Structure formats: C-alpha cells, structure tokens
Amino acid sequence: MIPMELIDPPDPPIRTINWEGVQDLEQSIRKHGLLTPILIRPKGSRYEVSYGVHRYYAVRRIEEMKEIPAIIRTLTDSESLMLGLIENIQRVEMNPYDEGKIYSNLAKNIPKITNSSDFRELSLKLGKSASYIGNRISVYENLHPDLVEKIGKEITTTNAIHLSRCGKNEQIEIYRELQKNKDKVLMKNKEPIRESLGSSSIGGKSITSLYCICPICGKKHERGI
C-alpha cells in the first residue's frame, strides 16, 4: 500500500485521459474497492505510474483513499512507456495521431534505433509491423495541424496516412479535393486518396504513382506504407 501523495502520473502522458471512464471507475471502486493494483516505478524519492493510470486518477478522486495497492518495479523510461502503450492498445482503439505520438516517444528512447525510418526494433517489442508504426509516426509528425481533428470524422486513417506523406500545403489542397468527392473517397476506408482522384492534378502538379518497392521486404507496397 503506497501513499497517494507519493505517486505521480506518467510523464510524458501516454494518451488523453478518458475522464468519463475515470468517473465510472471511481463509482466502481467506491462500491467494490480497487481489485487490481497499479504498477509504479521508483523515480527519485517518489513513484510514477507505469500501468493503471485511469485507476490512479479514479482513486485520486476519492478523498478517503489515502493509499493505493501497487506493484513496484524498476523500469527504464522506454519500458515504462511500453507498458503504458500496451495498456492503452488493450483498452481501446487509439486515434492514429495519438498512437503515433507514443511510438515517436518510444523510438527516441530505444538506443538501437539510429535511423528515423528504421522501426524494426520497436516492431519486435510491440508486435506491430514496422510499416504500421512508421505510418502512425508520420501522421503524428507530418499531418497538417488543421487536419488532425478531422481524423475519424472527415478523414479516414488510411487517408490521413496518405496525406501525411505530402507537403503541408499540398495536404490542404488534397483535402479540399476530397471534400468534393466525399461519397467516392471519404466513405471508403481502404480507398487510396490519389488513386481515387484519378489522373487529375493538385496544385498544378500531376498525380504520381502510389506504389514503390519496399527496401525491407522487397515487395510492392503503396508508397509510404
């Protein structure tokens, strides 16, 4: 049992906290108690949550709970981030932008990754393909800020990935073209953007091929995938 006053939330945060979920957990804990301990790691004279951040916030809302059951484990920054990521992947399907932010932070904390485009080490640790990880990082690092909030509403994950491979000014122009072709493009999750637009041009530039040969596996992929 660890005093709540000695425990801090993860830094950087794994994802946006679902406060409605925290409120539901609070009610459940008030009624049944906390049945599963959180996982924390020593950080200086204090502790940091590595797994169970929603339970941590739920208990913080209950004034009479001054302590929380916890497992203490010595973890590196990357190991702690990894556990938090796994927890969130298991809980809910994440927005590709938020997921990319986590992968980007993880990549910076894994010494073996010396090339920003080499995600094989991270792939082995997470059980996700290198291309899957690279795509999400591209969305996080390259997607135009004005388009981020449109993911899942007006832009599919597939379209967001394609857009992130273009220049920021070009992204807006392509998005406007997509708005004119909603039924044809935006309503189909797996339809590549530029292929859907046919042989038209964007910003005076002709549409180029979406395909290239993957340097990792040697197979033909959609460009940037």
BELDA-V87032 format. One record per residue. N is the residue number from 1. OMEGA is omega in whole degrees, -180 to 180 (* if undefined). Layout:
((N OMEGA) (N OMEGA))
//
This chain:
((1 -176) (2 177) (3 -180) (4 -176) (5 -179) (6 -174) (7 178) (8 175) (9 -179) (10 177) (11 5) (12 179) (13 -178) (14 -179) (15 176) (16 -178) (17 175) (18 -173) (19 175) (20 177) (21 178) (22 180) (23 178) (24 178) (25 179) (26 -180) (27 179) (28 -180) (29 177) (30 -175) (31 -172) (32 -174) (33 178) (34 -173) (35 -178) (36 -180) (37 174) (38 177) (39 -179) (40 177) (41 177) (42 176) (43 -174) (44 179) (45 -178) (46 178) (47 178) (48 -180) (49 176) (50 -177) (51 180) (52 -174) (53 179) (54 176) (55 178) (56 -180) (57 178) (58 180) (59 179) (60 -179) (61 -178) (62 -172) (63 -176) (64 178) (65 -178) (66 -180) (67 180) (68 176) (69 -176) (70 171) (71 -179) (72 -180) (73 177) (74 -176) (75 173) (76 178) (77 -178) (78 178) (79 179) (80 177) (81 -179) (82 179) (83 178) (84 179) (85 180) (86 178) (87 -177) (88 176) (89 -180) (90 -175) (91 -171) (92 174) (93 -173) (94 171) (95 -177) (96 177) (97 179) (98 180) (99 179) (100 178) (101 180) (102 179) (103 180) (104 178) (105 179) (106 -178) (107 -179) (108 -177) (109 177) (110 -173) (111 -175) (112 180) (113 -179) (114 179) (115 -175) (116 -179) (117 -178) (118 -177) (119 -176) (120 179) (121 177) (122 179) (123 180) (124 -178) (125 -174) (126 -176) (127 176) (128 -180) (129 179) (130 -180) (131 178) (132 -179) (133 180) (134 179) (135 -179) (136 177) (137 178) (138 178) (139 -179) (140 -173) (141 -169) (142 -177) (143 -180) (144 -178) (145 -179) (146 -177) (147 -176) (148 -177) (149 -179) (150 179) (151 -179) (152 179) (153 -180) (154 -179) (155 177) (156 177) (157 179) (158 180) (159 179) (160 179) (161 179) (162 -180) (163 -177) (164 179) (165 -179) (166 175) (167 -175) (168 179) (169 180) (170 179) (171 -179) (172 -180) (173 179) (174 179) (175 179) (176 176) (177 179) (178 179) (179 179) (180 -176) (181 -174) (182 -176) (183 -175) (184 -173) (185 -171) (186 -178) (187 -179) (188 -173) (189 -173) (190 -177) (191 -180) (192 -175) (193 -170) (194 178) (195 -180) (196 -179) (197 175) (198 -174) (199 179) (200 179) (201 179) (202 178) (203 179) (204 -180) (205 -180) (206 -179) (207 -179) (208 -179) (209 178) (210 -169) (211 176) (212 178) (213 -178) (214 180) (215 -178) (216 -175) (217 179) (218 -179) (219 -180) (220 179) (221 169) (222 -176) (223 178) (224 -179) (225 *))
//
